[in-house]
Amino acid sequence: MVSQKVVIKNPTGLHLRPAGILCKVAMRYKSLITFQVRENTANAKSVLSVLGAGVKCGDEIEFTCQGSDEQEALAGMVQAVEDGLGEK
């Protein structure tokens, strides 16, 4: 199991479009990918779970990846967030 924290930079947080992109990236990997924000834990492969977490701009989330490709999954998820999830 590996984990890393990252700050959400999207001005509107994780609304539908960036949440969908986050899920698409997560679906590329076999590992279980979750993230925690405040007291909430969300499944990064579920759009409803991501939206339900209520992630806003400036929130720090912690990705946790567990599985055969966990290192690659973590790197991919962090890179997707740092790249803005389709928004700039």
N, CA, C and O atoms as a MOPAC input file, in Angstrom:
PM7 MOZYME 1SCF
protein

 N      0.84400 1    -1.18400 1     0.00000 1
 C      0.00000 1     0.00000 1     0.00000 1
 C      0.88400 1     1.24000 1     0.00000 1
 O      1.84600 1     1.33600 1     0.76200 1
 N      0.53700 1     2.19300 1    -0.87400 1
 C      1.27400 1     3.45400 1    -0.96000 1
 C      0.28200 1     4.60400 1    -0.89500 1
 O     -0.87700 1     4.46600 1    -1.28500 1
 N      0.75200 1     5.74000 1    -0.39600 1
 C     -0.14100 1     6.90100 1    -0.32300 1
 C      0.65400 1     8.18000 1    -0.50200 1
 O      1.86000 1     8.22700 1    -0.26400 1
 N     -0.05800 1     9.22100 1    -0.93000 1
 C      0.56200 1    10.54000 1    -1.10600 1
 C     -0.51500 1    11.60200 1    -1.04600 1
 O     -1.63900 1    11.40200 1    -1.50800 1
 N     -0.15000 1    12.74200 1    -0.46400 1
 C     -1.06700 1    13.87700 1    -0.38300 1
 C     -0.83300 1    14.81100 1    -1.56200 1
 O      0.28400 1    14.95700 1    -2.05900 1
 N     -1.92400 1    15.43600 1    -1.99200 1
 C     -1.85700 1    16.39800 1    -3.08800 1
 C     -2.96100 1    17.43300 1    -2.85700 1
 O     -4.01700 1    17.11800 1    -2.30700 1
 N     -2.70100 1    18.67400 1    -3.28700 1
 C     -3.67100 1    19.75600 1    -3.10700 1
 C     -4.44300 1    19.95700 1    -4.41000 1
 O     -3.85500 1    20.00800 1    -5.49100 1
 N     -5.75400 1    20.06900 1    -4.29600 1
 C     -6.62100 1    20.30400 1    -5.45800 1
 C     -6.51900 1    21.77400 1    -5.85800 1
 O     -6.79600 1    22.66400 1    -5.05400 1
 N     -6.12200 1    22.02100 1    -7.10200 1
 C     -5.92300 1    23.38700 1    -7.58700 1
 C     -7.07200 1    23.87800 1    -8.44200 1
 O     -7.15700 1    25.07300 1    -8.72500 1
 N     -7.96100 1    22.98700 1    -8.86300 1
 C     -9.08200 1    23.38000 1    -9.71800 1
 C     -9.91100 1    24.44300 1    -9.01400 1
 O    -10.31500 1    24.24400 1    -7.86800 1
 N    -10.17300 1    25.57000 1    -9.67500 1
 C    -10.90300 1    26.67300 1    -9.03100 1
 C    -12.27400 1    26.27600 1    -8.49600 1
 O    -12.73500 1    26.82400 1    -7.49500 1
 N    -12.92800 1    25.32000 1    -9.16400 1
 C    -14.26600 1    24.90400 1    -8.73000 1
 C    -14.25700 1    23.55300 1    -8.02500 1
 O    -15.31300 1    22.95300 1    -7.82200 1
 N    -13.07400 1    23.06900 1    -7.64900 1
 C    -12.99300 1    21.78500 1    -6.95700 1
 C    -13.27500 1    20.63000 1    -7.89800 1
 O    -13.11100 1    20.75700 1    -9.11100 1
 N    -13.70100 1    19.50200 1    -7.34200 1
 C    -13.97400 1    18.32200 1    -8.15600 1
 C    -15.46000 1    18.24200 1    -8.48300 1
 O    -16.19600 1    17.45200 1    -7.89200 1
 N    -15.89300 1    19.07400 1    -9.43800 1
 C    -17.26400 1    18.97700 1    -9.93200 1
 C    -17.29800 1    17.87600 1   -10.98600 1
 O    -16.32200 1    17.13800 1   -11.12400 1
 N    -18.37600 1    17.74400 1   -11.72200 1
 C    -18.59200 1    16.58200 1   -12.57800 1
 C    -17.48300 1    16.31500 1   -13.59800 1
 O    -17.02300 1    15.17800 1   -13.70800 1
 N    -17.04700 1    17.32000 1   -14.34000 1
 C    -16.05200 1    17.08300 1   -15.39100 1
 C    -14.71200 1    16.60800 1   -14.82400 1
 O    -14.21800 1    15.56800 1   -15.25900 1
 N    -14.10300 1    17.32400 1   -13.87100 1
 C    -12.83000 1    16.82000 1   -13.34300 1
 C    -12.99100 1    15.50700 1   -12.55900 1
 O    -12.07200 1    14.68900 1   -12.53200 1
 N    -14.14000 1    15.30700 1   -11.93200 1
 C    -14.37700 1    14.04000 1   -11.22300 1
 C    -14.40200 1    12.88800 1   -12.22000 1
 O    -13.87300 1    11.81100 1   -11.94700 1
 N    -15.01700 1    13.11900 1   -13.37700 1
 C    -15.04600 1    12.10200 1   -14.42400 1
 C    -13.66100 1    11.78400 1   -14.95500 1
 O    -13.33600 1    10.62300 1   -15.20600 1
 N    -12.85200 1    12.80600 1   -15.12300 1
 C    -11.47900 1    12.60100 1   -15.58700 1
 C    -10.67700 1    11.82900 1   -14.54600 1
 O     -9.91700 1    10.92300 1   -14.88900 1
 N    -10.84400 1    12.18700 1   -13.28200 1
 C    -10.15700 1    11.48000 1   -12.19900 1
 C    -10.52400 1     9.99300 1   -12.22700 1
 O     -9.65700 1     9.13000 1   -12.08800 1
 N    -11.79300 1     9.71000 1   -12.40500 1
 C    -12.25500 1     8.31000 1   -12.44500 1
 C    -11.69100 1     7.57400 1   -13.65800 1
 O    -11.30600 1     6.40900 1   -13.55000 1
 N    -11.64000 1     8.24300 1   -14.81300 1
 C    -11.08300 1     7.60700 1   -16.01300 1
 C     -9.63000 1     7.22000 1   -15.79300 1
 O     -9.20100 1     6.13400 1   -16.18300 1
 N     -8.87800 1     8.11400 1   -15.16600 1
 C     -7.47400 1     7.81400 1   -14.87700 1
 C     -7.39300 1     6.62700 1   -13.91300 1
 O     -6.59700 1     5.71200 1   -14.12200 1
 N     -8.20600 1     6.63900 1   -12.87100 1
 C     -8.18600 1     5.55700 1   -11.87800 1
 C     -8.53500 1     4.21100 1   -12.50700 1
 O     -7.98000 1     3.18400 1   -12.11600 1
 N     -9.44000 1     4.20900 1   -13.46800 1
 C     -9.88000 1     2.95900 1   -14.10000 1
 C     -8.78300 1     2.29700 1   -14.93400 1
 O     -8.90600 1     1.12600 1   -15.29300 1
 N     -7.72900 1     3.02100 1   -15.24100 1
 C     -6.61000 1     2.44200 1   -16.00300 1
 C     -5.82600 1     1.42200 1   -15.17900 1
 O     -5.07400 1     0.61800 1   -15.73000 1
 N     -6.00300 1     1.45700 1   -13.87400 1
 C     -5.17600 1     0.64100 1   -12.98400 1
 C     -5.99900 1    -0.45900 1   -12.31800 1
 O     -7.20300 1    -0.32100 1   -12.10400 1
 N     -5.31300 1    -1.55100 1   -11.99800 1
 C     -5.96500 1    -2.68100 1   -11.32500 1
 C     -6.12500 1    -2.42100 1    -9.83100 1
 O     -7.04400 1    -2.94900 1    -9.20500 1
 N     -5.25200 1    -1.62700 1    -9.26800 1
 C     -5.22900 1    -1.38600 1    -7.82100 1
 C     -6.51200 1    -0.73500 1    -7.31400 1
 O     -7.21500 1    -0.04300 1    -8.05000 1
 N     -6.79400 1    -0.97400 1    -6.04400 1
 C     -7.84000 1    -0.24800 1    -5.33800 1
 C     -7.29900 1     1.15400 1    -5.09100 1
 O     -6.22400 1     1.31200 1    -4.51200 1
 N     -8.03500 1     2.17200 1    -5.52500 1
 C     -7.58600 1     3.56100 1    -5.36800 1
 C     -8.65400 1     4.33200 1    -4.61400 1
 O     -9.78700 1     4.46700 1    -5.07500 1
 N     -8.27600 1     4.83200 1    -3.45400 1
 C     -9.19000 1     5.65600 1    -2.66500 1
 C     -8.47900 1     6.95800 1    -2.32900 1
 O     -7.26300 1     7.07700 1    -2.48000 1
 N     -9.25900 1     7.93200 1    -1.86900 1
 C     -8.63900 1     9.14000 1    -1.33900 1
 C     -9.43400 1     9.60900 1    -0.14300 1
 O    -10.63100 1     9.35300 1    -0.01600 1
 N     -8.73600 1    10.29800 1     0.72000 1
 C     -9.35900 1    10.82500 1     1.91900 1
 C     -9.26800 1    12.34400 1     1.90400 1
 O     -8.22400 1    12.91800 1     1.59400 1
 N    -10.38400 1    12.98200 1     2.24700 1
 C    -10.44100 1    14.43900 1     2.38700 1
 C    -11.27800 1    14.71000 1     3.63100 1
 O    -12.41200 1    14.24700 1     3.74500 1
 N    -10.71100 1    15.45400 1     4.54200 1
 C    -11.33800 1    15.65000 1     5.85000 1
 C    -11.69400 1    14.27400 1     6.44000 1
 O    -10.81400 1    13.42000 1     6.55500 1
 N    -12.95400 1    14.04200 1     6.81500 1
 C    -13.32200 1    12.74700 1     7.40300 1
 C    -13.82400 1    11.77600 1     6.34200 1
 O    -14.12700 1    10.62600 1     6.66000 1
 N    -13.91800 1    12.21100 1     5.10100 1
 C    -14.50300 1    11.39400 1     4.03900 1
 C    -13.45900 1    10.55700 1     3.31600 1
 O    -12.35400 1    11.01900 1     3.03400 1
 N    -13.83300 1     9.31200 1     3.02100 1
 C    -13.02200 1     8.46300 1     2.15700 1
 C    -13.84100 1     8.16300 1     0.91400 1
 O    -15.01400 1     7.80400 1     1.01400 1
 N    -13.23400 1     8.30600 1    -0.25300 1
 C    -13.94000 1     8.10300 1    -1.51200 1
 C    -13.21000 1     7.09600 1    -2.38500 1
 O    -11.98400 1     6.99000 1    -2.35000 1
 N    -13.98400 1     6.35900 1    -3.16800 1
 C    -13.45200 1     5.43700 1    -4.15800 1
 C    -13.16700 1     6.24600 1    -5.41600 1
 O    -14.08900 1     6.80000 1    -6.01500 1
 N    -11.90700 1     6.32200 1    -5.82100 1
 C    -11.53300 1     7.15000 1    -6.96900 1
 C    -12.06600 1     6.60600 1    -8.29100 1
 O    -12.01100 1     7.30100 1    -9.30500 1
 N    -12.58100 1     5.37400 1    -8.30000 1
 C    -13.12100 1     4.78600 1    -9.52200 1
 C    -14.62800 1     5.00000 1    -9.65200 1
 O    -15.23600 1     4.52700 1   -10.61200 1
 N    -15.23600 1     5.70600 1    -8.70200 1
 C    -16.67500 1     5.96300 1    -8.71300 1
 C    -16.94200 1     7.46400 1    -8.75600 1
 O    -16.58900 1     8.19200 1    -7.82700 1
 N    -17.56900 1     7.92100 1    -9.84400 1
 C    -17.86900 1     9.34800 1    -9.98400 1
 C    -18.74700 1     9.82800 1    -8.82400 1
 O    -18.51500 1    10.90000 1    -8.26500 1
 N    -19.75200 1     9.03100 1    -8.46800 1
 C    -20.64100 1     9.43800 1    -7.37000 1
 C    -19.88200 1     9.54100 1    -6.05100 1
 O    -20.13200 1    10.44900 1    -5.25800 1
 N    -18.96900 1     8.62400 1    -5.81900 1
 C    -18.17100 1     8.66400 1    -4.59300 1
 C    -17.28000 1     9.90800 1    -4.56600 1
 O    -17.15500 1    10.56900 1    -3.53600 1
 N    -16.66200 1    10.21700 1    -5.71300 1
 C    -15.79000 1    11.39800 1    -5.81500 1
 C    -16.60900 1    12.68000 1    -5.60100 1
 O    -16.20100 1    13.56200 1    -4.84500 1
 N    -17.76000 1    12.77500 1    -6.26700 1
 C    -18.60800 1    13.95800 1    -6.10700 1
 C    -19.11300 1    14.07700 1    -4.66900 1
 O    -19.19700 1    15.17900 1    -4.12600 1
 N    -19.44600 1    12.94600 1    -4.05600 1
 C    -19.97000 1    12.93600 1    -2.69400 1
 C    -18.96400 1    13.39200 1    -1.65100 1
 O    -19.34200 1    13.79100 1    -0.55000 1
 N    -17.67700 1    13.33300 1    -1.99700 1
 C    -16.63800 1    13.76200 1    -1.05100 1
 C    -16.61900 1    15.27700 1    -0.89100 1
 O    -16.08000 1    15.78400 1     0.09300 1
 N    -17.19500 1    16.00600 1    -1.83800 1
 C    -17.27500 1    17.46200 1    -1.73700 1
 C    -15.93200 1    18.15800 1    -1.71900 1
 O    -15.70100 1    19.04800 1    -0.90100 1
 N    -15.04100 1    17.75900 1    -2.62100 1
 C    -13.69200 1    18.33000 1    -2.65500 1
 C    -13.73000 1    19.72100 1    -3.28600 1
 O    -14.26100 1    19.90900 1    -4.38100 1
 N    -13.15800 1    20.68600 1    -2.57500 1
 C    -13.12900 1    22.07700 1    -3.03400 1
 C    -11.69700 1    22.50900 1    -3.34700 1
 O    -10.73700 1    21.83600 1    -2.97300 1
 N    -11.57100 1    23.62700 1    -4.03200 1
 C    -10.26300 1    24.18400 1    -4.35400 1
 C     -9.47900 1    24.42400 1    -3.06500 1
 O    -10.00100 1    24.97900 1    -2.09800 1
 N     -8.21800 1    23.99400 1    -3.07100 1
 C     -7.36600 1    24.18200 1    -1.90600 1
 C     -7.40400 1    23.02500 1    -0.92100 1
 O     -6.57900 1    22.96800 1    -0.00900 1
 N     -8.34900 1    22.09800 1    -1.08600 1
 C     -8.40900 1    20.92500 1    -0.19400 1
 C     -7.21200 1    20.02000 1    -0.44600 1
 O     -6.78800 1    19.83600 1    -1.58800 1
 N     -6.68000 1    19.46600 1     0.61200 1
 C     -5.61300 1    18.47500 1     0.49400 1
 C     -6.24800 1    17.09900 1     0.58200 1
 O     -6.94000 1    16.78500 1     1.55000 1
 N     -6.00900 1    16.28200 1    -0.43200 1
 C     -6.51700 1    14.91500 1    -0.40700 1
 C     -5.33700 1    13.95900 1    -0.34300 1
 O     -4.23500 1    14.28600 1    -0.78300 1
 N     -5.57500 1    12.78800 1     0.20300 1
 C     -4.52600 1    11.77300 1     0.27300 1
 C     -4.97700 1    10.54000 1    -0.48500 1
 O     -5.91900 1     9.85700 1    -0.08300 1
 N     -4.28600 1    10.25900 1    -1.59800 1
 C     -4.55500 1     9.05000 1    -2.36400 1
 C     -3.91400 1     7.86100 1    -1.67300 1
 O     -2.80200 1     7.96200 1    -1.15500 1
 N     -4.60900 1     6.74200 1    -1.66400 1
 C     -4.06600 1     5.47500 1    -1.18900 1
 C     -4.32200 1     4.44500 1    -2.27300 1
 O     -5.45700 1     4.27000 1    -2.71800 1
 N     -3.26500 1     3.76300 1    -2.69800 1
 C     -3.37000 1     2.74900 1    -3.74100 1
 C     -2.86000 1     1.42900 1    -3.19800 1
 O     -1.82300 1     1.36600 1    -2.53900 1
 N     -3.61600 1     0.36900 1    -3.49100 1
 C     -3.24100 1    -0.94800 1    -2.99900 1
 C     -3.50600 1    -1.97300 1    -4.09100 1
 O     -4.64000 1    -2.14700 1    -4.53700 1
 N     -2.43800 1    -2.65200 1    -4.51800 1
 C     -2.59400 1    -3.67800 1    -5.54700 1
 C     -1.31100 1    -3.88400 1    -6.32600 1
 O     -0.25200 1    -3.36600 1    -5.97300 1
 N     -1.43600 1    -4.66000 1    -7.40200 1
 C     -0.25700 1    -5.07000 1    -8.16300 1
 C      0.44400 1    -3.91000 1    -8.87300 1
 O      1.65000 1    -3.97200 1    -9.11300 1
 N     -0.29600 1    -2.86200 1    -9.20800 1
 C      0.30400 1    -1.71500 1    -9.90900 1
 C      0.18100 1    -0.43500 1    -9.07900 1
 O      0.00100 1     0.65400 1    -9.62500 1
 N      0.28100 1    -0.57900 1    -7.75800 1
 C      0.02100 1     0.55200 1    -6.85700 1
 C      0.95300 1     1.73500 1    -7.07500 1
 O      0.51400 1     2.88200 1    -6.99600 1
 N      2.23000 1     1.48200 1    -7.34800 1
 C      3.17600 1     2.59000 1    -7.55500 1
 C      2.80000 1     3.40300 1    -8.79600 1
 O      2.78000 1     4.63300 1    -8.76100 1
 N      2.50300 1     2.69900 1    -9.89000 1
 C      2.11800 1     3.37300 1   -11.12400 1
 C      0.78800 1     4.10300 1   -10.94200 1
 O      0.61500 1     5.21900 1   -11.42900 1
 N     -0.14100 1     3.47000 1   -10.24100 1
 C     -1.45200 1     4.08100 1   -10.00500 1
 C     -1.31400 1     5.37800 1    -9.21500 1
 O     -1.92900 1     6.38600 1    -9.56200 1
 N     -0.51700 1     5.35400 1    -8.16600 1
 C     -0.33100 1     6.54600 1    -7.34200 1
 C      0.29800 1     7.66500 1    -8.17100 1
 O     -0.15200 1     8.81000 1    -8.11700 1
 N      1.32700 1     7.33800 1    -8.92700 1
 C      1.98300 1     8.34800 1    -9.76500 1
 C      1.00200 1     8.92400 1   -10.77800 1
 O      0.99500 1    10.13400 1   -11.00900 1
 N      0.18100 1     8.08300 1   -11.38000 1
 C     -0.78700 1     8.54100 1   -12.37100 1
 C     -1.84800 1     9.44100 1   -11.77600 1
 O     -2.22900 1    10.44100 1   -12.38600 1
 N     -2.32800 1     9.10000 1   -10.59700 1
 C     -3.36800 1     9.89900 1    -9.94800 1
 C     -2.82600 1    11.26700 1    -9.53900 1
 O     -3.46900 1    12.29000 1    -9.77100 1
 N     -1.65700 1    11.27900 1    -8.93800 1
 C     -1.04300 1    12.54600 1    -8.51100 1
 C     -0.76200 1    13.42600 1    -9.73000 1
 O     -1.00600 1    14.63300 1    -9.70000 1
 N     -0.24900 1    12.81600 1   -10.80100 1
 C      0.04200 1    13.59200 1   -12.01400 1
 C     -1.23400 1    14.18000 1   -12.61500 1
 O     -1.23100 1    15.32200 1   -13.07300 1
 N     -2.32300 1    13.40900 1   -12.61800 1
 C     -3.59400 1    13.90000 1   -13.14800 1
 C     -4.08500 1    15.12900 1   -12.37900 1
 O     -4.54700 1    16.09900 1   -12.98000 1
 N     -3.98300 1    15.08200 1   -11.06000 1
 C     -4.41100 1    16.21500 1   -10.23400 1
 C     -3.49700 1    17.41300 1   -10.47500 1
 O     -3.96900 1    18.54100 1   -10.62000 1
 N     -2.19200 1    17.16700 1   -10.51800 1
 C     -1.24500 1    18.26900 1   -10.73500 1
 C     -1.40000 1    18.89200 1   -12.11700 1
 O     -1.09300 1    20.06800 1   -12.30800 1
 N     -1.87900 1    18.10300 1   -13.08500 1
 C     -2.10000 1    18.62300 1   -14.44500 1
 C     -3.42100 1    19.36600 1   -14.56200 1
 O     -3.71000 1    19.93600 1   -15.61500 1
 N     -4.24300 1    19.37500 1   -13.49300 1
 C     -5.46700 1    20.16500 1   -13.48300 1
 C     -6.73700 1    19.42900 1   -13.85800 1
 O     -7.80300 1    20.04000 1   -13.93400 1
 N     -6.64600 1    18.11700 1   -14.09800 1
 C     -7.83600 1    17.31500 1   -14.42800 1
 C     -8.65300 1    17.93400 1   -15.56500 1
 O     -9.87600 1    18.04200 1   -15.48100 1
 N     -7.95700 1    18.33600 1   -16.62100 1
 C     -8.63500 1    18.87800 1   -17.78900 1
 C     -8.98200 1    20.35000 1   -17.71100 1
 O     -9.56300 1    20.89500 1   -18.64900 1
 N     -8.64200 1    21.00000 1   -16.62200 1
 C     -8.93100 1    22.43400 1   -16.46500 1
 C     -7.63900 1    23.18000 1   -16.19300 1
 O     -6.72200 1    22.63900 1   -15.57500 1
 N     -7.56400 1    24.39300 1   -16.64000 1
 C     -6.39500 1    25.23500 1   -16.34600 1
 C     -6.84000 1    26.66200 1   -16.18700 1
 O     -6.01600 1    27.54200 1   -15.93500 1

